[in-house]
Amino acid sequence: MTLRLHRDVDGPCLAPEGSVLAIGAFDGLHLGHQTILAEVCRRAAARGAVPAVITFEPLPRAFFSKEPVPRLSGVREKAEGMTAAGIRELLSLRFDRALTEMSAETFVRQVIVARMGAREVWVGEDFRFGHSRTGDFALLQAMGAELGFTAHAVPPVLVDGERVSSTRVRSLLAASDFAGATRLLGRPFVIDGHVERGQQLGRTLGYPTANVHLNERVSPVHGIFAVRIGVGDGPCSWPGVASLGYRPTVNAVREPLLEAHLFDFSGDLYGQRIGVEFVRKLRDEEKFDGLDALTAQMRKDEIAARQALGMNPILVDA
């Protein structure tokens, strides 16, 4: 069934027949998150209830941080992941000052019970909520006994002997350990978005790019990469090279821009949605002395990316 997305604390009950509910930030939908969602869907089917999730936008840690916080998935990617997992009702609450001032007890009564009709609540073992993070699993259990729902804590999922977490995935990506991040995510790390028309400078240099603006989203990766690109709903299978950064040599941008060049591709991608899978980091972004130096480096990046992707070598001018 189709996922229904909601944003407001107030409103009618979203699951009058009762829900089995997971609560969390769910950034990246890694293996730990997938375990919780699978259990929610299994229990909902057994009880004839609605599988549901409460999540938060922006991420709570980003709201409180003075520095930009990288994130693994955008709002759309998160919703699509929830849909694929089988969730039917998604309450994506606006994480603002009003929500941070709501007491844990009010959150349980007003949101978990009245808004979501929870019969079961599933969270991670370290889940905290409410004003000053006073709510915890013990409070959920106690209030559940009073209000008619049960609370369940899912043990952490371990990979390589360590707990899977969004923070750990971000750290691996920042270190360009894409294989390690894939093990924790259960899939390759991908950034997607719609291709926007740019200044077409890459086309004049022999490297036309598909440009995706990240806007306010902070990426955990920056630099030049060997990548695989997917177009539309297709798999990330087209080889290419991409930069993610601020274009310091020409027309520096204020917000990060993802520019992907698809090898041996001809066609118009404007307006289409693409996904970019990061395979290997080639180098950091840097500023060059003019377009000739930039073009020469782009040629070297193409050769390095083709090698990283296991493609046949290309001929280079002597």
C-alpha positions as CSV (number, residue, x, y, z in Angstrom):
1,M,0.0,0.0,0.0
2,T,1.0,3.6,-0.5
3,L,2.8,5.5,2.2
4,R,1.0,8.5,3.7
5,L,3.2,11.3,4.9
6,H,2.2,13.7,7.7
7,R,4.0,16.6,9.3
8,D,1.9,18.0,12.2
9,V,1.7,17.0,15.9
10,D,-2.0,17.9,16.0
11,G,-4.8,16.3,14.0
12,P,-7.0,13.2,13.9
13,C,-5.7,9.7,14.8
14,L,-3.8,8.4,11.8
15,A,-4.4,4.7,12.7
16,P,-7.9,4.4,14.3
17,E,-7.5,0.6,14.1
18,G,-4.2,0.8,16.0
19,S,-0.6,0.9,15.0
20,V,2.7,-0.8,15.6
21,L,5.0,2.2,15.8
22,A,8.7,2.8,15.5
23,I,10.3,6.1,16.6
24,G,13.7,7.5,15.6
25,A,15.7,9.8,13.3
26,F,16.3,7.0,10.8
27,D,19.1,8.8,8.9
28,G,20.4,6.5,6.2
29,L,18.1,3.6,7.0
30,H,21.0,1.4,7.9
31,L,20.9,-2.3,9.0
32,G,19.9,-1.3,12.6
33,H,17.0,0.7,11.3
34,Q,16.0,-2.0,8.9
35,T,15.8,-4.5,11.7
36,I,13.4,-2.3,13.6
37,L,11.2,-1.6,10.6
38,A,11.0,-5.3,9.7
39,E,9.9,-6.1,13.2
40,V,7.3,-3.4,13.1
41,C,5.9,-4.7,9.9
42,R,5.9,-8.3,11.2
43,R,4.1,-7.4,14.4
44,A,1.6,-5.1,12.6
45,A,0.7,-8.0,10.2
46,A,0.2,-10.3,13.2
47,R,-2.0,-7.9,15.0
48,G,-4.0,-6.5,12.1
49,A,-2.6,-3.1,12.9
50,V,-0.9,-0.4,10.8
51,P,2.9,-0.3,10.5
52,A,3.9,3.3,11.3
53,V,6.9,5.5,12.0
54,I,7.5,8.8,13.8
55,T,10.7,10.5,12.6
56,F,12.0,14.1,12.7
57,E,13.0,16.8,10.2
58,P,15.5,18.4,10.6
59,L,17.5,15.7,12.4
60,P,17.5,16.5,16.1
61,R,21.3,16.5,16.2
62,A,21.4,19.1,13.4
63,F,18.8,21.3,15.2
64,F,21.0,21.5,18.3
65,S,24.4,21.7,16.6
66,K,26.2,25.0,15.9
67,E,28.0,23.4,13.0
68,P,26.5,21.9,9.8
69,V,25.7,18.2,10.4
70,P,26.2,15.8,7.5
71,R,23.3,13.5,6.7
72,L,23.0,10.2,4.9
73,S,19.6,10.6,3.3
74,G,17.3,13.3,2.3
75,V,13.6,13.6,3.2
76,R,12.5,11.9,-0.1
77,E,15.1,9.1,0.2
78,K,13.9,8.4,3.8
79,A,10.3,8.3,2.7
80,E,11.1,6.0,-0.2
81,G,13.0,3.7,2.1
82,M,10.1,3.6,4.5
83,T,7.7,2.7,1.7
84,A,10.0,-0.1,0.5
85,A,10.2,-1.5,4.0
86,G,6.3,-1.7,4.2
87,I,5.5,1.3,6.4
88,R,2.1,2.8,5.7
89,E,1.9,5.9,8.0
90,L,4.9,8.2,8.4
91,L,4.7,11.1,10.8
92,S,7.7,13.3,10.0
93,L,7.5,15.9,12.8
94,R,8.9,19.4,12.4
95,F,11.8,19.4,14.9
96,D,11.5,22.9,16.1
97,R,11.6,24.8,19.4
98,A,8.0,24.0,20.2
99,L,8.7,20.3,19.9
100,T,11.9,20.4,22.1
101,E,9.8,22.1,24.8
102,M,7.2,19.4,24.8
103,S,7.5,17.1,27.9
104,A,8.1,13.4,27.4
105,E,4.8,12.6,29.1
106,T,2.9,15.0,26.7
107,F,4.6,13.5,23.7
108,V,3.5,10.0,24.8
109,R,-0.1,11.1,25.3
110,Q,-0.6,13.6,22.5
111,V,1.6,12.0,19.7
112,I,2.2,8.3,20.4
113,V,-1.3,7.6,21.7
114,A,-3.8,10.2,20.4
115,R,-2.1,10.9,17.0
116,M,-0.7,7.5,16.2
117,G,-3.0,5.1,18.0
118,A,-0.1,3.0,19.2
119,R,-0.6,-0.5,20.4
120,E,3.2,-1.3,20.4
121,V,6.1,1.1,20.3
122,W,9.5,-0.1,19.1
123,V,12.7,2.0,19.7
124,G,16.5,1.5,19.9
125,E,17.9,0.8,23.4
126,D,19.4,4.3,23.7
127,F,16.3,6.2,22.6
128,R,15.6,9.4,24.5
129,F,12.8,12.0,23.9
130,G,11.0,14.9,25.3
131,H,12.1,18.2,26.8
132,S,15.7,17.9,28.0
133,R,15.7,14.3,26.8
134,T,14.0,13.2,30.0
135,G,12.0,10.5,28.3
136,D,13.5,7.0,28.0
137,F,12.5,3.4,27.5
138,A,11.5,2.9,31.1
139,L,9.1,5.8,30.8
140,L,7.6,4.3,27.7
141,Q,7.1,1.0,29.5
142,A,5.5,2.7,32.5
143,M,3.1,4.9,30.5
144,G,2.4,2.1,28.1
145,A,1.1,0.0,31.0
146,E,-1.2,3.0,31.9
147,L,-2.3,3.9,28.4
148,G,-2.7,0.6,26.7
149,F,0.5,0.0,24.6
150,T,3.6,-2.1,25.1
151,A,7.1,-0.8,24.6
152,H,10.0,-2.8,23.1
153,A,13.7,-2.0,22.7
154,V,15.6,-3.6,19.8
155,P,19.1,-4.6,20.6
156,P,21.8,-3.0,18.5
157,V,22.9,-4.7,15.3
158,L,26.6,-5.5,15.2
159,V,28.9,-5.5,12.1
160,D,32.5,-6.3,12.5
161,G,31.9,-6.5,16.2
162,E,30.7,-2.9,16.5
163,R,27.3,-1.4,16.8
164,V,25.8,-0.1,13.5
165,S,24.9,3.6,13.8
166,S,24.4,6.6,11.5
167,T,27.4,8.2,13.2
168,R,29.6,5.3,12.3
169,V,28.4,5.3,8.7
170,R,29.1,9.0,8.4
171,S,32.6,8.4,9.8
172,L,33.3,5.7,7.3
173,L,32.1,7.8,4.4
174,A,34.2,10.8,5.6
175,A,37.2,8.4,5.5
176,S,36.2,7.3,2.0
177,D,35.6,3.7,3.2
178,F,32.7,3.1,0.9
179,A,32.9,-0.7,1.2
180,G,32.7,-0.4,5.0
181,A,29.7,2.0,4.7
182,T,28.0,-0.5,2.4
183,R,28.3,-3.2,5.0
184,L,26.5,-1.1,7.6
185,L,23.9,0.3,5.2
186,G,23.2,-3.0,3.5
187,R,23.5,-1.2,0.2
188,P,25.9,1.3,-1.5
189,F,25.8,4.9,-0.4
190,V,24.0,7.0,-3.1
191,I,23.1,10.6,-3.4
192,D,20.2,11.3,-5.8
193,G,18.4,14.3,-7.1
194,H,17.0,16.0,-10.2
195,V,19.4,17.3,-12.8
196,E,19.4,21.0,-13.2
197,R,20.6,23.2,-16.0
198,G,24.0,24.8,-15.2
199,Q,26.4,27.1,-17.1
200,Q,27.4,24.2,-19.4
201,L,31.1,24.9,-18.8
202,G,31.9,21.2,-18.6
203,R,30.4,20.7,-22.1
204,T,32.8,23.3,-23.5
205,L,35.7,21.5,-21.8
206,G,34.7,18.1,-23.2
207,Y,33.2,16.9,-20.0
208,P,29.4,17.6,-19.9
209,T,28.0,17.0,-16.4
210,A,24.7,16.3,-14.8
211,N,24.4,18.8,-12.0
212,V,22.4,18.1,-8.8
213,H,22.2,20.9,-6.2
214,L,22.2,19.7,-2.6
215,N,20.8,23.0,-1.3
216,E,21.0,22.9,2.5
217,R,21.8,19.2,2.7
218,V,25.3,18.6,4.1
219,S,27.1,15.7,2.5
220,P,29.4,13.4,4.4
221,V,31.6,13.2,1.3
222,H,33.5,15.9,-0.7
223,G,36.0,15.7,-3.5
224,I,36.4,13.9,-6.8
225,F,35.2,10.3,-7.1
226,A,34.8,7.3,-9.4
227,V,31.1,6.7,-9.5
228,R,28.3,4.7,-11.0
229,I,25.1,6.6,-12.0
230,G,21.5,5.5,-12.3
231,V,19.0,7.3,-14.3
232,G,15.3,7.4,-13.3
233,D,14.5,4.3,-11.4
234,G,17.3,2.3,-13.0
235,P,20.2,0.8,-11.1
236,C,23.5,2.7,-10.6
237,S,25.3,1.0,-13.4
238,W,26.6,3.7,-15.7
239,P,30.3,4.5,-15.1
240,G,31.5,8.0,-14.6
241,V,33.4,10.5,-12.6
242,A,31.9,13.1,-10.2
243,S,32.9,16.1,-8.1
244,L,31.0,17.1,-5.0
245,G,32.0,20.5,-3.7
246,Y,32.2,24.2,-4.3
247,R,33.9,24.6,-7.8
248,P,36.8,26.7,-6.5
249,T,38.4,27.2,-10.0
250,V,35.5,28.6,-11.9
251,N,32.3,30.2,-10.6
252,A,32.6,29.0,-7.0
253,V,29.2,28.2,-5.6
254,R,27.9,29.0,-2.1
255,E,26.2,25.6,-1.6
256,P,27.7,22.2,-2.5
257,L,27.1,21.0,-6.0
258,L,27.2,17.4,-7.3
259,E,28.5,17.2,-10.9
260,A,28.5,13.8,-12.6
261,H,30.1,13.1,-15.9
262,L,28.8,9.8,-17.5
263,F,31.4,8.1,-19.6
264,D,30.5,7.6,-23.3
265,F,27.0,8.9,-22.8
266,S,24.9,10.9,-25.2
267,G,21.5,12.2,-24.3
268,D,19.7,14.9,-22.4
269,L,19.4,14.3,-18.6
270,Y,17.9,17.7,-17.7
271,G,15.0,17.4,-15.4
272,Q,15.6,13.7,-14.8
273,R,16.3,12.1,-11.5
274,I,19.7,10.5,-11.1
275,G,21.4,8.5,-8.4
276,V,25.2,8.7,-7.9
277,E,26.9,5.8,-6.1
278,F,30.3,6.6,-4.8
279,V,32.9,3.9,-5.5
280,R,36.3,5.4,-4.8
281,K,37.7,8.8,-3.9
282,L,40.3,10.0,-6.3
283,R,41.4,13.3,-4.7
284,D,40.3,16.3,-2.8
285,E,38.8,19.3,-4.6
286,E,41.4,22.0,-5.4
287,K,41.8,25.3,-7.2
288,F,43.7,25.4,-10.5
289,D,45.4,28.2,-12.4
290,G,43.0,28.5,-15.3
291,L,40.9,26.3,-17.5
292,D,43.9,24.5,-19.2
293,A,45.2,23.2,-15.9
294,L,41.7,22.2,-14.9
295,T,41.0,20.4,-18.2
296,A,44.3,18.5,-17.9
297,Q,43.4,17.3,-14.4
298,M,39.9,16.3,-15.5
299,R,41.6,14.1,-18.1
300,K,43.7,12.5,-15.4
301,D,40.6,12.0,-13.2
302,E,38.8,10.3,-16.1
303,I,41.7,7.8,-16.5
304,A,41.9,7.2,-12.8
305,A,38.1,6.7,-12.5
306,R,38.0,4.3,-15.5
307,Q,40.8,2.2,-13.8
308,A,39.0,2.3,-10.4
309,L,35.8,1.0,-12.1
310,G,37.6,-1.8,-13.9
311,M,37.1,-0.4,-17.4
312,N,39.4,-0.7,-20.3
313,P,42.1,1.9,-20.4
314,I,41.7,4.9,-22.7
315,L,44.2,6.2,-25.1
316,V,45.8,9.5,-24.0
317,D,47.6,12.0,-26.2
318,A,51.4,11.9,-26.1
